[in-house]
Amino acid sequence: EVQLQASGGGLVQPGGSLRLSCAASGYAFKNFAMSWLRQTQGKGLELVARISKGGVNAVYGDSVKGRFTISRDNINNMLYLEMNSLKPEDTAVYYCVKDDDRTRGPGTLVTVSS
């Protein structure tokens, strides 16, 4: 059974930083591209970042370019999202997603507020 457990969310002030983690299990993690998506109340899912299976190539949503960095550890089956210069509009539930079939686990809530 594929499991994707995101963690690391919380309350942070504008301009602050957070690092999200996602522990993957139940499949060959290194063979699949992965993404972070986010969802705000009343809106659909938005692509935050995507990383290739080898970790060499990454793409970012326009709203987070230059502030967020996606990375992965294929030895320990972990996906990460480093978030800097956070803004109130980054407030959302963040999900890690297995790209081929869009499987996602429970998200982690990030709240950016003073």
Backbone hydrogen bonds in HBPLUS format (Angstrom, degrees):
<---DONOR---> <-ACCEPTOR-->    atom                        ^
c    i                          cat <-CA-CA->   ^        H-A-AA   ^      H-
h    n   atom  resd res      DA  || num        DHA   H-A  angle D-A-AA Bond
n    s   type  num  typ     dist DA aas  dist angle  dist       angle   num
A0003-GLN N   A0025-SER O   2.90 MM  22  5.21 162.1  1.93 145.8 145.5     1
A0025-SER N   A0003-GLN O   2.97 MM  22  5.21 143.7  2.11 150.0 153.8     2
A0005-GLN N   A0023-ALA O   3.02 MM  18  5.17 167.8  2.04 142.4 145.5     3
A0023-ALA N   A0005-GLN O   2.98 MM  18  5.17 158.8  2.02 136.9 136.6     4
A0007-SER N   A0021-SER O   2.81 MM  14  5.30 149.4  1.90 153.9 155.9     5
A0021-SER N   A0007-SER O   2.93 MM  14  5.30 164.4  1.95 143.4 147.8     6
A0010-GLY N   A0109-LEU O   2.94 MM  99  6.19 110.3  2.44 135.3 153.6     7
A0111-THR N   A0010-GLY O   2.90 MM 101  6.02 174.7  1.90 152.2 151.8     8
A0012-VAL N   A0111-THR O   2.88 MM  99  6.28 157.1  1.93 165.2 172.2     9
A0113-SER N   A0012-VAL O   2.92 MM 101  6.27 146.8  2.03 150.9 159.6    10
A0016-GLY N   A0013-GLN O   2.94 MM   3  5.47 152.8  2.01 144.0 145.8    11
A0015-GLY N   A0086-LEU O   2.70 MM  71  4.85 167.3  1.71 143.9 148.4    12
A0086-LEU N   A0016-GLY O   3.07 MM  70  5.46 175.2  2.07 151.9 152.2    13
A0018-LEU N   A0083-MET O   2.94 MM  65  5.24 151.2  2.02 143.2 151.9    14
A0083-MET N   A0018-LEU O   2.80 MM  65  5.24 167.4  1.81 178.2 177.1    15
A0020-LEU N   A0081-LEU O   2.85 MM  61  4.97 164.5  1.87 147.2 146.4    16
A0081-LEU N   A0020-LEU O   2.93 MM  61  4.97 147.8  2.04 138.3 138.5    17
A0022-CYS N   A0079-LEU O   2.75 MM  57  4.93 127.4  2.02 152.7 156.2    18
A0079-LEU N   A0022-CYS O   2.94 MM  57  4.93 155.2  2.01 139.7 147.5    19
A0024-ALA N   A0077-ASN O   3.03 MM  53  5.49 176.0  2.03 167.0 165.8    20
A0029-PHE N   A0027-TYR O   2.94 MM   2  5.67 121.1  2.30 112.1  95.5    21
A0031-ASN N   A0028-ALA O   2.96 MM   3  5.74 164.2  1.98 128.1 133.4    22
A0032-PHE N   A0029-PHE O   3.22 MM   3  5.88 168.3  2.23 127.7 127.2    23
A0099-ASP N   A0033-ALA O   3.11 MM  66  5.56 159.9  2.16 143.8 144.9    24
A0034-MET N   A0051-ILE O   3.08 MM  17  5.54 154.8  2.14 153.9 160.9    25
A0051-ILE N   A0034-MET O   2.84 MM  17  5.54 164.4  1.86 167.1 171.0    26
A0035-SER N   A0097-VAL O   2.95 MM  62  5.10 156.0  2.01 146.5 152.3    27
A0097-VAL N   A0035-SER O   2.82 MM  62  5.10 161.9  1.86 151.5 153.1    28
A0036-TRP N   A0049-ALA O   2.84 MM  13  5.35 157.7  1.89 154.6 158.9    29
A0048-VAL N   A0036-TRP O   2.87 MM  12  5.42 157.8  1.92 153.7 153.4    30
A0049-ALA N   A0036-TRP O   3.25 MM  13  5.35 158.0  2.30 139.1 142.6    31
A0037-LEU N   A0095-TYR O   2.90 MM  58  5.23 158.5  1.95 149.1 156.1    32
A0095-TYR N   A0037-LEU O   2.74 MM  58  5.23 170.3  1.75 156.1 159.1    33
A0038-ARG N   A0046-GLU O   2.92 MM   8  5.29 152.0  2.00 143.6 152.8    34
A0046-GLU N   A0038-ARG O   2.80 MM   8  5.29 157.2  1.85 153.1 161.0    35
A0039-GLN N   A0093-VAL O   2.93 MM  54  5.34 147.8  2.03 142.6 153.0    36
A0093-VAL N   A0039-GLN O   3.02 MM  54  5.34 170.3  2.03 144.7 144.7    37
A0043-LYS N   A0040-THR O   2.99 MM   3  5.45 162.8  2.03 137.4 136.2    38
A0061-GLY N   A0048-VAL O   2.91 MM  13  4.98 164.7  1.93 132.4 131.2    39
A0050-ARG N   A0059-VAL O   2.89 MM   9  5.30 152.7  1.96 149.5 154.3    40
A0059-VAL N   A0050-ARG O   2.94 MM   9  5.30 152.3  2.02 144.1 152.1    41
A0052-SER N   A0057-ASN O   2.83 MM   5  5.29 159.0  1.87 157.1 160.4    42
A0055-GLY N   A0052-SER O   3.00 MM   3  5.05 144.4  2.13 100.9 112.0    43
A0064-VAL N   A0061-GLY O   3.07 MM   3  5.65 159.9  2.12 117.8 123.8    44
A0067-ARG N   A0064-VAL O   2.95 MM   3  5.47 160.9  1.99 139.1 141.8    45
A0068-PHE N   A0064-VAL O   3.13 MM   4  5.71 152.6  2.21 163.4 162.2    46
A0084-ASN N   A0067-ARG O   3.06 MM  17  5.17 149.9  2.15 131.9 140.9    47
A0069-THR N   A0082-GLU O   2.81 MM  13  5.02 148.8  1.91 142.1 151.4    48
A0082-GLU N   A0069-THR O   2.80 MM  13  5.02 166.2  1.82 156.4 154.6    49
A0071-SER N   A0080-TYR O   3.21 MM   9  5.18 158.4  2.26 128.2 130.3    50
A0080-TYR N   A0071-SER O   2.82 MM   9  5.18 164.9  1.84 155.2 151.2    51
A0073-ASP N   A0078-MET O   2.83 MM   5  5.08 161.0  1.87 150.3 152.5    52
A0077-ASN N   A0073-ASP O   2.88 MM   4  5.75 109.4  2.39 140.7 159.0    53
A0078-MET N   A0073-ASP O   3.06 MM   5  5.08 163.1  2.09 138.7 143.4    54
A0090-ASP N   A0087-LYS O   2.85 MM   3  5.38 163.9  1.88 120.1 125.2    55
A0091-THR N   A0088-PRO O   3.07 MM   3  5.65 165.2  2.09 117.4 121.3    56
A0092-ALA N   A0110-VAL O   3.00 MM  18  5.54 143.9  2.14 144.9 156.2    57
A0110-VAL N   A0092-ALA O   2.88 MM  18  5.54 174.7  1.88 165.3 167.0    58
A0094-TYR N   A0108-THR O   2.85 MM  14  5.25 176.0  1.86 144.4 143.5    59
A0108-THR N   A0094-TYR O   2.86 MM  14  5.25 150.6  1.95 141.2 149.5    60
A0098-LYS N   A0103-THR O   2.88 MM   5  5.21 162.0  1.91 154.2 159.0    61
A0102-ARG N   A0098-LYS O   2.83 MM   4  5.23 121.0  2.18 152.5 169.8    62
